[in-house]
């Protein structure tokens, strides 16, 4: 049986393997949280939901993931993170991948993310741009 972790690893590898995205996001790609003090902008990948779907007799038919993939930067403007978000979309919207143990059947954005987080105590703005991407995979035999 395939491990869902294999898909997480493949998604991170797809993003870090793209020279254009890595030039725009020199801080790198991280699962859930970036280390303190990392260069900006950086990319966060976070699994929001996961669902297993089964056929009769409990054979796994497919898995559905929803990932938040976004660029983050402390800045008054969103230009740099928007450049990253645009590249993320090029890579993931109807994208291709070959995760170990799976066949990819769908990868599409469900929702655009464009928010500003404000630290009022220090008068800082953190720009967030990216999207929620639905990914559906079938385990290989």
N, CA, C and O atoms as CSV, one atom per row, in Angstrom:
chain,resi,resn,atom,element,x,y,z
A,1,UNK,N,N,0.834,-1.186,0.000
A,1,UNK,CA,C,0.000,0.000,0.000
A,1,UNK,C,C,0.879,1.249,0.000
A,1,UNK,O,O,1.898,1.307,0.688
A,2,UNK,N,N,0.472,2.232,-0.772
A,2,UNK,CA,C,1.231,3.476,-0.875
A,2,UNK,C,C,1.089,4.294,0.406
A,2,UNK,O,O,0.089,4.186,1.115
A,3,UNK,N,N,2.088,5.105,0.691
A,3,UNK,CA,C,2.067,5.985,1.849
A,3,UNK,C,C,1.738,7.403,1.405
A,3,UNK,O,O,2.340,7.919,0.464
A,4,UNK,N,N,0.780,8.033,2.086
A,4,UNK,CA,C,0.410,9.415,1.758
A,4,UNK,C,C,1.596,10.356,1.863
A,4,UNK,O,O,1.637,11.380,1.183
A,5,UNK,N,N,2.558,10.020,2.707
A,5,UNK,CA,C,3.773,10.817,2.855
A,5,UNK,C,C,4.524,10.930,1.533
A,5,UNK,O,O,5.188,11.934,1.277
A,6,UNK,N,N,4.417,9.894,0.686
A,6,UNK,CA,C,5.091,9.920,-0.617
A,6,UNK,C,C,4.575,11.071,-1.473
A,6,UNK,O,O,5.330,11.691,-2.221
A,7,UNK,N,N,3.272,11.349,-1.352
A,7,UNK,CA,C,2.751,12.470,-2.138
A,7,UNK,C,C,3.222,13.801,-1.573
A,7,UNK,O,O,3.566,14.704,-2.336
A,8,UNK,N,N,3.244,13.938,-0.262
A,8,UNK,CA,C,3.764,15.169,0.353
A,8,UNK,C,C,5.190,15.440,-0.130
A,8,UNK,O,O,5.534,16.564,-0.496
A,9,UNK,N,N,6.003,14.399,-0.125
A,9,UNK,CA,C,7.402,14.521,-0.550
A,9,UNK,C,C,7.492,14.920,-2.013
A,9,UNK,O,O,8.315,15.763,-2.373
A,10,UNK,N,N,6.660,14.328,-2.863
A,10,UNK,CA,C,6.676,14.646,-4.295
A,10,UNK,C,C,6.249,16.087,-4.553
A,10,UNK,O,O,6.796,16.749,-5.435
A,11,UNK,N,N,5.278,16.572,-3.792
A,11,UNK,CA,C,4.818,17.958,-3.960
A,11,UNK,C,C,5.922,18.944,-3.583
A,11,UNK,O,O,6.173,19.908,-4.305
A,12,UNK,N,N,6.568,18.703,-2.468
A,12,UNK,CA,C,7.684,19.566,-2.053
A,12,UNK,C,C,8.797,19.521,-3.104
A,12,UNK,O,O,9.369,20.557,-3.444
A,13,UNK,N,N,9.101,18.342,-3.612
A,13,UNK,CA,C,10.157,18.197,-4.624
A,13,UNK,C,C,9.800,18.937,-5.907
A,13,UNK,O,O,10.676,19.522,-6.544
A,14,UNK,N,N,8.522,18.921,-6.296
A,14,UNK,CA,C,8.098,19.639,-7.503
A,14,UNK,C,C,8.348,21.138,-7.348
A,14,UNK,O,O,8.829,21.795,-8.271
A,15,UNK,N,N,8.019,21.666,-6.181
A,15,UNK,CA,C,8.205,23.100,-5.956
A,15,UNK,C,C,9.688,23.461,-5.851
A,15,UNK,O,O,10.132,24.416,-6.487
A,16,UNK,N,N,10.450,22.719,-5.067
A,16,UNK,CA,C,11.869,23.049,-4.886
A,16,UNK,C,C,12.684,22.773,-6.141
A,16,UNK,O,O,13.767,23.333,-6.312
A,17,UNK,N,N,12.177,21.919,-7.017
A,17,UNK,CA,C,12.886,21.597,-8.252
A,17,UNK,C,C,12.706,22.612,-9.359
A,17,UNK,O,O,13.309,22.477,-10.424
A,18,UNK,N,N,11.895,23.619,-9.132
A,18,UNK,CA,C,11.651,24.635,-10.157
A,18,UNK,C,C,12.547,25.846,-9.917
A,18,UNK,O,O,12.384,26.567,-8.933
A,19,UNK,N,N,13.490,26.058,-10.823
A,19,UNK,CA,C,14.469,27.134,-10.665
A,19,UNK,C,C,13.814,28.516,-10.633
A,19,UNK,O,O,14.268,29.397,-9.902
A,20,UNK,N,N,12.762,28.710,-11.412
A,20,UNK,CA,C,12.081,30.009,-11.447
A,20,UNK,C,C,11.436,30.314,-10.095
A,20,UNK,O,O,11.545,31.432,-9.591
A,21,UNK,N,N,10.771,29.333,-9.515
A,21,UNK,CA,C,10.151,29.548,-8.204
A,21,UNK,C,C,11.209,29.776,-7.132
A,21,UNK,O,O,11.046,30.644,-6.275
A,22,UNK,N,N,12.280,29.012,-7.173
A,22,UNK,CA,C,13.317,29.143,-6.145
A,22,UNK,C,C,14.064,30.476,-6.262
A,22,UNK,O,O,14.561,30.998,-5.264
A,23,UNK,N,N,14.143,31.022,-7.467
A,23,UNK,CA,C,14.738,32.358,-7.628
A,23,UNK,C,C,13.817,33.425,-7.025
A,23,UNK,O,O,14.286,34.404,-6.445
A,24,UNK,N,N,12.507,33.224,-7.168
A,24,UNK,CA,C,11.534,34.179,-6.632
A,24,UNK,C,C,11.341,34.020,-5.125
A,24,UNK,O,O,10.979,34.975,-4.437
A,25,UNK,N,N,11.586,32.805,-4.614
A,25,UNK,CA,C,11.411,32.516,-3.182
A,25,UNK,C,C,12.706,31.936,-2.623
A,25,UNK,O,O,12.786,30.737,-2.357
A,26,UNK,N,N,13.717,32.780,-2.446
A,26,UNK,CA,C,15.031,32.278,-2.011
A,26,UNK,C,C,15.035,31.676,-0.603
A,26,UNK,O,O,15.994,31.006,-0.220
A,27,UNK,N,N,13.968,31.910,0.168
A,27,UNK,CA,C,13.880,31.336,1.498
A,27,UNK,C,C,13.596,29.848,1.505
A,27,UNK,O,O,13.803,29.182,2.519
A,28,UNK,N,N,13.118,29.310,0.370
A,28,UNK,CA,C,12.872,27.885,0.269
A,28,UNK,C,C,11.421,27.495,0.479
A,28,UNK,O,O,10.528,28.340,0.540
A,29,UNK,N,N,11.211,26.176,0.589
A,29,UNK,CA,C,9.871,25.594,0.743
A,29,UNK,C,C,9.855,24.781,2.034
A,29,UNK,O,O,10.765,23.993,2.295
A,30,UNK,N,N,8.802,24.982,2.843
A,30,UNK,CA,C,8.710,24.323,4.139
A,30,UNK,C,C,7.323,23.738,4.353
A,30,UNK,O,O,6.326,24.263,3.858
A,31,UNK,N,N,7.281,22.648,5.095
A,31,UNK,CA,C,6.002,22.087,5.532
A,31,UNK,C,C,5.541,22.836,6.773
A,31,UNK,O,O,6.242,22.873,7.784
A,32,UNK,N,N,4.399,23.411,6.691
A,32,UNK,CA,C,3.677,24.040,7.796
A,32,UNK,C,C,4.311,25.289,8.375
A,32,UNK,O,O,3.635,26.313,8.469
A,33,UNK,N,N,5.586,25.255,8.771
A,33,UNK,CA,C,6.213,26.411,9.417
A,33,UNK,C,C,7.641,26.568,8.906
A,33,UNK,O,O,8.382,25.590,8.801
A,34,UNK,N,N,8.017,27.794,8.593
A,34,UNK,CA,C,9.399,28.079,8.201
A,34,UNK,C,C,10.223,28.357,9.457
A,34,UNK,O,O,9.691,28.854,10.450
A,35,UNK,N,N,11.515,28.041,9.418
A,35,UNK,CA,C,12.373,28.358,10.573
A,35,UNK,C,C,12.445,29.870,10.796
A,35,UNK,O,O,12.354,30.647,9.846
A,36,UNK,N,N,12.605,30.269,12.015
A,36,UNK,CA,C,12.734,31.687,12.337
A,36,UNK,C,C,13.977,32.253,11.663
A,36,UNK,O,O,15.035,31.623,11.662
A,37,UNK,N,N,13.844,33.434,11.098
A,37,UNK,CA,C,14.973,34.125,10.490
A,37,UNK,C,C,15.293,33.711,9.068
A,37,UNK,O,O,16.286,34.172,8.505
A,38,UNK,N,N,14.469,32.841,8.464
A,38,UNK,CA,C,14.722,32.392,7.100
A,38,UNK,C,C,14.563,33.574,6.131
A,38,UNK,O,O,13.786,34.497,6.375
A,39,UNK,N,N,15.306,33.520,5.048
A,39,UNK,CA,C,15.218,34.571,4.031
A,39,UNK,C,C,13.803,34.597,3.453
A,39,UNK,O,O,13.138,33.563,3.386
A,40,UNK,N,N,13.357,35.750,3.046
A,40,UNK,CA,C,12.013,35.919,2.489
A,40,UNK,C,C,12.094,36.380,1.043
A,40,UNK,O,O,13.093,36.971,0.634
A,41,UNK,N,N,11.049,36.115,0.268
A,41,UNK,CA,C,9.888,35.305,0.594
A,41,UNK,C,C,10.227,33.818,0.643
A,41,UNK,O,O,11.235,33.367,0.100
A,42,UNK,N,N,9.350,33.075,1.311
A,42,UNK,CA,C,9.470,31.625,1.386
A,42,UNK,C,C,8.099,31.019,1.103
A,42,UNK,O,O,7.088,31.721,1.091
A,43,UNK,N,N,8.079,29.711,0.877
A,43,UNK,CA,C,6.853,28.997,0.533
A,43,UNK,C,C,6.485,28.053,1.685
A,43,UNK,O,O,7.338,27.371,2.253
A,44,UNK,N,N,5.205,28.038,2.003
A,44,UNK,CA,C,4.663,27.115,2.997
A,44,UNK,C,C,3.711,26.150,2.284
A,44,UNK,O,O,2.871,26.561,1.484
A,45,UNK,N,N,3.861,24.861,2.593
A,45,UNK,CA,C,2.950,23.822,2.109
A,45,UNK,C,C,2.336,23.170,3.336
A,45,UNK,O,O,3.049,22.672,4.207
A,46,UNK,N,N,1.011,23.176,3.401
A,46,UNK,CA,C,0.331,22.601,4.552
A,46,UNK,C,C,-0.861,21.781,4.083
A,46,UNK,O,O,-1.723,22.285,3.363
A,47,UNK,N,N,-0.907,20.525,4.490
A,47,UNK,CA,C,-2.063,19.696,4.177
A,47,UNK,C,C,-3.219,20.146,5.050
A,47,UNK,O,O,-3.118,20.136,6.277
A,48,UNK,N,N,-4.312,20.539,4.424
A,48,UNK,CA,C,-5.477,21.019,5.169
A,48,UNK,C,C,-6.455,19.893,5.466
A,48,UNK,O,O,-6.978,19.797,6.576
A,49,UNK,N,N,-6.706,19.032,4.465
A,49,UNK,CA,C,-7.591,17.886,4.653
A,49,UNK,C,C,-7.053,16.706,3.862
A,49,UNK,O,O,-6.247,16.858,2.944
A,50,UNK,N,N,-7.522,15.530,4.244
A,50,UNK,CA,C,-7.195,14.297,3.530
A,50,UNK,C,C,-8.379,13.362,3.692
A,50,UNK,O,O,-8.944,13.237,4.779
A,51,UNK,N,N,-8.747,12.707,2.602
A,51,UNK,CA,C,-9.876,11.782,2.647
A,51,UNK,C,C,-9.539,10.539,1.836
A,51,UNK,O,O,-9.062,10.643,0.705
A,52,UNK,N,N,-9.783,9.374,2.403
A,52,UNK,CA,C,-9.669,8.108,1.690
A,52,UNK,C,C,-11.046,7.730,1.160
A,52,UNK,O,O,-12.045,7.834,1.871
A,53,UNK,N,N,-11.088,7.292,-0.087
A,53,UNK,CA,C,-12.329,6.789,-0.677
A,53,UNK,C,C,-12.135,5.315,-1.004
A,53,UNK,O,O,-11.097,4.922,-1.536
A,54,UNK,N,N,-13.148,4.492,-0.680
A,54,UNK,CA,C,-13.025,3.049,-0.833
A,54,UNK,C,C,-14.064,2.488,-1.793
A,54,UNK,O,O,-15.158,3.031,-1.949
A,55,UNK,N,N,-13.691,1.391,-2.426
A,55,UNK,CA,C,-14.612,0.601,-3.232
A,55,UNK,C,C,-15.191,-0.498,-2.343
A,55,UNK,O,O,-14.888,-0.566,-1.152
A,56,UNK,N,N,-15.995,-1.325,-2.909
A,56,UNK,CA,C,-16.513,-2.475,-2.166
A,56,UNK,C,C,-15.361,-3.335,-1.677
A,56,UNK,O,O,-14.281,-3.341,-2.268
A,57,UNK,N,N,-15.593,-4.041,-0.621
A,57,UNK,CA,C,-14.608,-4.925,0.002
A,57,UNK,C,C,-13.388,-4.168,0.512
A,57,UNK,O,O,-12.313,-4.751,0.650
A,58,UNK,N,N,-13.544,-2.864,0.796
A,58,UNK,CA,C,-12.515,-2.051,1.443
A,58,UNK,C,C,-11.243,-1.843,0.626
A,58,UNK,O,O,-10.198,-1.539,1.201
A,59,UNK,N,N,-11.298,-1.992,-0.661
A,59,UNK,CA,C,-10.133,-1.683,-1.478
A,59,UNK,C,C,-10.075,-0.176,-1.679
A,59,UNK,O,O,-11.051,0.449,-2.095
A,60,UNK,N,N,-8.929,0.389,-1.380
A,60,UNK,CA,C,-8.780,1.835,-1.504
A,60,UNK,C,C,-8.859,2.242,-2.971
A,60,UNK,O,O,-8.109,1.729,-3.802
A,61,UNK,N,N,-9.765,3.164,-3.289
A,61,UNK,CA,C,-9.950,3.606,-4.669
A,61,UNK,C,C,-9.112,4.851,-4.971
A,61,UNK,O,O,-8.421,4.907,-5.988
A,62,UNK,N,N,-9.178,5.848,-4.084
A,62,UNK,CA,C,-8.370,7.051,-4.283
A,62,UNK,C,C,-8.251,7.814,-2.980
A,62,UNK,O,O,-8.968,7.560,-2.012
A,63,UNK,N,N,-7.315,8.766,-2.987
A,63,UNK,CA,C,-7.132,9.673,-1.861
A,63,UNK,C,C,-7.285,11.098,-2.380
A,63,UNK,O,O,-6.832,11.428,-3.476
A,64,UNK,N,N,-7.921,11.921,-1.586
A,64,UNK,CA,C,-8.124,13.322,-1.935
A,64,UNK,C,C,-7.452,14.188,-0.870
A,64,UNK,O,O,-7.736,14.060,0.321
A,65,UNK,N,N,-6.566,15.063,-1.313
A,65,UNK,CA,C,-5.849,15.983,-0.426
A,65,UNK,C,C,-6.269,17.414,-0.761
A,65,UNK,O,O,-6.585,17.718,-1.911
A,66,UNK,N,N,-6.272,18.272,0.224
A,66,UNK,CA,C,-6.383,19.701,-0.005
A,66,UNK,C,C,-5.166,20.339,0.648
A,66,UNK,O,O,-4.973,20.236,1.859
A,67,UNK,N,N,-4.349,20.999,-0.166
A,67,UNK,CA,C,-3.117,21.629,0.318
A,67,UNK,C,C,-3.225,23.141,0.235
A,67,UNK,O,O,-3.720,23.685,-0.752
A,68,UNK,N,N,-2.765,23.808,1.264
A,68,UNK,CA,C,-2.514,25.237,1.223
A,68,UNK,C,C,-1.074,25.398,0.764
A,68,UNK,O,O,-0.151,24.882,1.395
A,69,UNK,N,N,-0.886,26.111,-0.332
A,69,UNK,CA,C,0.462,26.392,-0.841
A,69,UNK,C,C,0.531,27.901,-1.028
A,69,UNK,O,O,-0.189,28.472,-1.847
A,70,UNK,N,N,1.420,28.549,-0.246
A,70,UNK,CA,C,1.452,30.013,-0.278
A,70,UNK,C,C,2.865,30.535,-0.085
A,70,UNK,O,O,3.727,29.876,0.496
A,71,UNK,N,N,3.068,31.743,-0.594
A,71,UNK,CA,C,4.305,32.488,-0.372
A,71,UNK,C,C,4.042,33.485,0.753
A,71,UNK,O,O,2.944,34.029,0.873
A,72,UNK,N,N,5.066,33.717,1.573
A,72,UNK,CA,C,4.945,34.623,2.717
A,72,UNK,C,C,6.151,35.559,2.733
A,72,UNK,O,O,7.284,35.142,2.492
A,73,UNK,N,N,5.884,36.836,3.021
A,73,UNK,CA,C,6.967,37.812,3.161
A,73,UNK,C,C,6.499,38.966,4.035
A,73,UNK,O,O,5.364,39.428,3.919
A,74,UNK,N,N,7.392,39.430,4.916
A,74,UNK,CA,C,7.118,40.627,5.694
A,74,UNK,C,C,7.435,41.808,4.786
A,74,UNK,O,O,8.593,42.074,4.467
A,75,UNK,N,N,6.370,42.518,4.371
A,75,UNK,CA,C,6.519,43.602,3.402
A,75,UNK,C,C,5.256,44.454,3.408
A,75,UNK,O,O,4.182,43.983,3.784
A,76,UNK,N,N,5.390,45.688,2.997
A,76,UNK,CA,C,4.229,46.559,2.862
A,76,UNK,C,C,3.474,46.284,1.569
A,76,UNK,O,O,2.299,46.632,1.454
A,77,UNK,N,N,4.137,45.665,0.594
A,77,UNK,CA,C,3.496,45.360,-0.689
A,77,UNK,C,C,3.544,43.854,-0.950
A,77,UNK,O,O,4.337,43.130,-0.350
A,78,UNK,N,N,2.687,43.406,-1.849
A,78,UNK,CA,C,2.576,41.975,-2.140
A,78,UNK,C,C,3.234,41.582,-3.456
A,78,UNK,O,O,3.026,40.463,-3.924
A,79,UNK,N,N,4.009,42.453,-4.060
A,79,UNK,CA,C,4.566,42.165,-5.388
A,79,UNK,C,C,5.388,40.882,-5.421
A,79,UNK,O,O,5.200,40.057,-6.315
A,80,UNK,N,N,6.284,40.701,-4.476
A,80,UNK,CA,C,7.171,39.534,-4.497
A,80,UNK,C,C,6.407,38.238,-4.238
A,80,UNK,O,O,6.651,37.233,-4.906
A,81,UNK,N,N,5.484,38.251,-3.277
A,81,UNK,CA,C,4.728,37.031,-2.995
A,81,UNK,C,C,3.736,36.725,-4.107
A,81,UNK,O,O,3.407,35.562,-4.338
A,82,UNK,N,N,3.259,37.747,-4.794
A,82,UNK,CA,C,2.360,37.501,-5.926
A,82,UNK,C,C,3.115,36.839,-7.074
A,82,UNK,O,O,2.569,35.973,-7.757
A,83,UNK,N,N,4.362,37.238,-7.290
A,83,UNK,CA,C,5.196,36.570,-8.296
A,83,UNK,C,C,5.344,35.087,-7.965
A,83,UNK,O,O,5.249,34.235,-8.850
A,84,UNK,N,N,5.572,34.787,-6.709
A,84,UNK,CA,C,5.672,33.387,-6.264
A,84,UNK,C,C,4.355,32.654,-6.468
A,84,UNK,O,O,4.342,31.534,-6.977
A,85,UNK,N,N,3.252,33.274,-6.076
A,85,UNK,CA,C,1.934,32.649,-6.205
A,85,UNK,C,C,1.611,32.351,-7.658
A,85,UNK,O,O,1.044,31.306,-7.976
A,86,UNK,N,N,1.975,33.275,-8.536
A,86,UNK,CA,C,1.731,33.048,-9.967
A,86,UNK,C,C,2.510,31.834,-10.466
A,86,UNK,O,O,1.990,31.043,-11.253
A,87,UNK,N,N,3.750,31.686,-10.012
A,87,UNK,CA,C,4.565,30.544,-10.437
A,87,UNK,C,C,4.047,29.243,-9.819
A,87,UNK,O,O,4.028,28.207,-10.483
A,88,UNK,N,N,3.633,29.293,-8.569
A,88,UNK,CA,C,3.033,28.118,-7.935
A,88,UNK,C,C,1.842,27.646,-8.755
A,88,UNK,O,O,1.674,26.449,-8.986
A,89,UNK,N,N,1.023,28.582,-9.190
A,89,UNK,CA,C,-0.164,28.236,-9.978
A,89,UNK,C,C,0.225,27.586,-11.309
A,89,UNK,O,O,-0.394,26.608,-11.727
A,90,UNK,N,N,1.229,28.117,-11.959
A,90,UNK,CA,C,1.708,27.510,-13.213
A,90,UNK,C,C,2.136,26.058,-12.967
A,90,UNK,O,O,1.847,25.177,-13.776
A,91,UNK,N,N,2.815,25.820,-11.862
A,91,UNK,CA,C,3.327,24.481,-11.563
A,91,UNK,C,C,2.230,23.500,-11.146
A,91,UNK,O,O,2.295,22.319,-11.487
A,92,UNK,N,N,1.230,23.977,-10.414
A,92,UNK,CA,C,0.259,23.059,-9.825
A,92,UNK,C,C,-1.073,22.955,-10.559
A,92,UNK,O,O,-1.699,21.896,-10.528
A,93,UNK,N,N,-1.518,24.002,-11.206
A,93,UNK,CA,C,-2.819,23.954,-11.873
A,93,UNK,C,C,-2.763,22.960,-13.034
A,93,UNK,O,O,-2.058,23.181,-14.019
A,94,UNK,N,N,-3.510,21.870,-12.908
A,94,UNK,CA,C,-3.507,20.780,-13.904
A,94,UNK,C,C,-2.095,20.245,-14.120
A,94,UNK,O,O,-1.751,19.801,-15.215
A,95,UNK,N,N,-1.291,20.289,-13.078
A,95,UNK,CA,C,0.103,19.871,-13.154
A,95,UNK,C,C,0.255,18.360,-13.238
A,95,UNK,O,O,-0.704,17.599,-13.106
A,96,UNK,N,N,1.485,17.967,-13.461
A,96,UNK,CA,C,1.821,16.553,-13.545
A,96,UNK,C,C,2.837,16.213,-12.467
A,96,UNK,O,O,3.665,17.039,-12.084
A,97,UNK,N,N,2.757,14.987,-11.990
A,97,UNK,CA,C,3.710,14.466,-11.015
A,97,UNK,C,C,3.645,12.953,-11.074
A,97,UNK,O,O,2.679,12.379,-11.577
A,98,UNK,N,N,4.678,12.313,-10.559
A,98,UNK,CA,C,4.708,10.855,-10.464
A,98,UNK,C,C,5.116,10.445,-9.049
A,98,UNK,O,O,6.219,9.936,-8.850
A,99,UNK,N,N,4.248,10.658,-8.076
A,99,UNK,CA,C,4.596,10.283,-6.707
A,99,UNK,C,C,4.707,8.766,-6.572
A,99,UNK,O,O,3.922,8.027,-7.166
A,100,UNK,N,N,5.660,8.315,-5.807
A,100,UNK,CA,C,5.874,6.886,-5.600
A,100,UNK,C,C,4.604,6.235,-5.062
A,100,UNK,O,O,4.065,6.658,-4.039
A,101,UNK,N,N,4.130,5.200,-5.762
A,101,UNK,CA,C,2.967,4.443,-5.320
A,101,UNK,C,C,1.625,5.011,-5.727
A,101,UNK,O,O,0.591,4.479,-5.326
A,102,UNK,N,N,1.609,6.085,-6.519
A,102,UNK,CA,C,0.360,6.730,-6.904
A,102,UNK,C,C,0.334,7.108,-8.375
A,102,UNK,O,O,1.372,7.295,-9.010
A,103,UNK,N,N,-0.880,7.214,-8.898
A,103,UNK,CA,C,-1.145,7.864,-10.173
A,103,UNK,C,C,-1.928,9.130,-9.864
A,103,UNK,O,O,-2.929,9.084,-9.149
A,104,UNK,N,N,-1.482,10.252,-10.396
A,104,UNK,CA,C,-2.154,11.532,-10.172
A,104,UNK,C,C,-3.342,11.631,-11.124
A,104,UNK,O,O,-3.186,11.443,-12.330
A,105,UNK,N,N,-4.531,11.925,-10.589
A,105,UNK,CA,C,-5.705,12.079,-11.441
A,105,UNK,C,C,-6.195,13.525,-11.527
A,105,UNK,O,O,-6.828,13.901,-12.514
A,106,UNK,N,N,-5.914,14.332,-10.517
A,106,UNK,CA,C,-6.373,15.727,-10.537
A,106,UNK,C,C,-5.482,16.576,-9.653
A,106,UNK,O,O,-5.095,16.166,-8.559
A,107,UNK,N,N,-5.161,17.770,-10.143
A,107,UNK,CA,C,-4.479,18.776,-9.325
A,107,UNK,C,C,-4.980,20.136,-9.822
A,107,UNK,O,O,-4.614,20.587,-10.907
A,108,UNK,N,N,-5.824,20.777,-9.009
A,108,UNK,CA,C,-6.423,22.053,-9.402
A,108,UNK,C,C,-6.619,22.957,-8.187
A,108,UNK,O,O,-6.855,22.498,-7.070
A,109,UNK,N,N,-6.511,24.258,-8.450
A,109,UNK,CA,C,-6.762,25.219,-7.380
A,109,UNK,C,C,-8.260,25.335,-7.142
A,109,UNK,O,O,-9.051,25.441,-8.079
A,110,UNK,N,N,-8.630,25.314,-5.863
A,110,UNK,CA,C,-10.028,25.509,-5.475
A,110,UNK,C,C,-10.286,26.922,-4.981
A,110,UNK,O,O,-11.401,27.434,-5.084
A,111,UNK,N,N,-9.252,27.545,-4.446
A,111,UNK,CA,C,-9.441,28.875,-3.870
A,111,UNK,C,C,-8.132,29.640,-3.904
A,111,UNK,O,O,-7.068,29.087,-3.622
A,112,UNK,N,N,-8.219,30.913,-4.251
A,112,UNK,CA,C,-7.053,31.798,-4.228
A,112,UNK,C,C,-6.891,32.343,-2.811
A,112,UNK,O,O,-7.877,32.644,-2.138
A,113,UNK,N,N,-5.641,32.468,-2.362
A,113,UNK,CA,C,-5.332,33.034,-1.058
A,113,UNK,C,C,-4.616,34.371,-1.258
A,113,UNK,O,O,-3.600,34.439,-1.949
A,114,UNK,N,N,-5.145,35.420,-0.656
A,114,UNK,CA,C,-4.532,36.751,-0.717
A,114,UNK,C,C,-4.891,37.465,0.581
A,114,UNK,O,O,-5.955,38.074,0.694
A,115,UNK,N,N,-3.987,37.382,1.562
A,115,UNK,CA,C,-4.257,37.993,2.860
A,115,UNK,C,C,-3.045,38.783,3.347
A,115,UNK,O,O,-1.915,38.579,2.904
A,116,UNK,N,N,-3.326,39.675,4.261
A,116,UNK,CA,C,-2.281,40.438,4.942
A,116,UNK,C,C,-2.462,40.212,6.433
A,116,UNK,O,O,-3.544,40.426,6.981
A,117,UNK,N,N,-1.395,39.780,7.078
A,117,UNK,CA,C,-1.382,39.591,8.525
A,117,UNK,C,C,-0.686,40.813,9.127
A,117,UNK,O,O,0.417,41.166,8.709
A,118,UNK,N,N,-1.310,41.445,10.086
A,118,UNK,CA,C,-0.772,42.683,10.653
A,118,UNK,C,C,-0.329,42.455,12.092
A,118,UNK,O,O,-1.088,41.962,12.926
A,119,UNK,N,N,0.913,42.825,12.359
A,119,UNK,CA,C,1.450,42.841,13.726
A,119,UNK,C,C,1.399,44.303,14.169
A,119,UNK,O,O,2.312,45.080,13.891
A,120,UNK,N,N,0.331,44.660,14.852
A,120,UNK,CA,C,0.117,46.057,15.229
A,120,UNK,C,C,1.134,46.555,16.244
A,120,UNK,O,O,1.465,47.741,16.262
A,121,UNK,N,N,1.631,45.658,17.090
A,121,UNK,CA,C,2.612,46.068,18.095
A,121,UNK,C,C,3.905,46.563,17.455
A,121,UNK,O,O,4.535,47.497,17.951
A,122,UNK,N,N,4.289,45.935,16.360
A,122,UNK,CA,C,5.552,46.312,15.698
A,122,UNK,C,C,5.320,47.003,14.354
A,122,UNK,O,O,6.275,47.309,13.641
A,123,UNK,N,N,4.052,47.250,14.004
A,123,UNK,CA,C,3.680,47.888,12.741
A,123,UNK,C,C,4.307,47.160,11.543
A,123,UNK,O,O,4.941,47.778,10.687
A,124,UNK,N,N,4.116,45.838,11.504
A,124,UNK,CA,C,4.625,45.009,10.411
A,124,UNK,C,C,3.468,44.408,9.640
A,124,UNK,O,O,2.401,44.141,10.193
A,125,UNK,N,N,3.698,44.200,8.347
A,125,UNK,CA,C,2.708,43.558,7.479
A,125,UNK,C,C,3.329,42.298,6.893
A,125,UNK,O,O,4.434,42.336,6.352
A,126,UNK,N,N,2.616,41.184,7.004
A,126,UNK,CA,C,3.055,39.921,6.406
A,126,UNK,C,C,2.099,39.586,5.265
A,126,UNK,O,O,0.908,39.359,5.476
A,127,UNK,N,N,2.640,39.562,4.076
A,127,UNK,CA,C,1.849,39.281,2.884
A,127,UNK,C,C,1.799,37.769,2.645
A,127,UNK,O,O,2.821,37.088,2.737
A,128,UNK,N,N,0.603,37.246,2.337
A,128,UNK,CA,C,0.395,35.832,2.038
A,128,UNK,C,C,-0.329,35.742,0.697
A,128,UNK,O,O,-1.402,36.321,0.526
A,129,UNK,N,N,0.261,35.012,-0.253
A,129,UNK,CA,C,-0.383,34.803,-1.560
A,129,UNK,C,C,-0.161,33.364,-1.988
A,129,UNK,O,O,0.926,32.812,-1.819
A,130,UNK,N,N,-1.206,32.765,-2.544
A,130,UNK,CA,C,-1.112,31.392,-3.021
A,130,UNK,C,C,-2.493,30.831,-3.259
A,130,UNK,O,O,-3.370,31.520,-3.782
A,131,UNK,N,N,-2.694,29.555,-2.868
A,131,UNK,CA,C,-3.994,28.953,-3.100
A,131,UNK,C,C,-4.187,27.661,-2.348
A,131,UNK,O,O,-3.256,27.088,-1.781
A,132,UNK,N,N,-5.443,27.220,-2.364
A,132,UNK,CA,C,-5.809,25.891,-1.873
A,132,UNK,C,C,-5.916,24.997,-3.093
A,132,UNK,O,O,-6.706,25.262,-3.998
A,133,UNK,N,N,-5.118,23.937,-3.116
A,133,UNK,CA,C,-5.058,23.037,-4.272
A,133,UNK,C,C,-5.581,21.660,-3.907
A,133,UNK,O,O,-5.113,21.025,-2.962
A,134,UNK,N,N,-6.577,21.207,-4.688
A,134,UNK,CA,C,-7.134,19.865,-4.528
A,134,UNK,C,C,-6.284,18.904,-5.358
A,134,UNK,O,O,-5.987,19.155,-6.526
A,135,UNK,N,N,-5.908,17.812,-4.729
A,135,UNK,CA,C,-5.113,16.775,-5.391
A,135,UNK,C,C,-5.807,15.440,-5.154
A,135,UNK,O,O,-6.102,15.076,-4.016
A,136,UNK,N,N,-6.065,14.718,-6.233
A,136,UNK,CA,C,-6.660,13.391,-6.136
A,136,UNK,C,C,-5.701,12.395,-6.774
A,136,UNK,O,O,-5.255,12.580,-7.906
A,137,UNK,N,N,-5.392,11.339,-6.031
A,137,UNK,CA,C,-4.468,10.306,-6.501
A,137,UNK,C,C,-5.089,8.927,-6.312
A,137,UNK,O,O,-5.912,8.703,-5.424
A,138,UNK,N,N,-4.665,8.016,-7.179
A,138,UNK,CA,C,-5.057,6.603,-7.069
A,138,UNK,C,C,-3.808,5.808,-6.712
A,138,UNK,O,O,-2.769,5.963,-7.354
A,139,UNK,N,N,-3.900,4.968,-5.706
A,139,UNK,CA,C,-2.757,4.104,-5.420
A,139,UNK,C,C,-2.534,3.136,-6.593
A,139,UNK,O,O,-3.493,2.627,-7.175
A,140,UNK,N,N,-1.286,2.892,-6.925
A,140,UNK,CA,C,-0.991,1.911,-7.961
A,140,UNK,C,C,-1.147,0.517,-7.369
A,140,UNK,O,O,-1.106,0.331,-6.152
A,141,UNK,N,N,-1.323,-0.440,-8.239
A,141,UNK,CA,C,-1.587,-1.818,-7.775
A,141,UNK,C,C,-0.467,-2.404,-6.972
A,141,UNK,O,O,-0.561,-3.548,-6.525
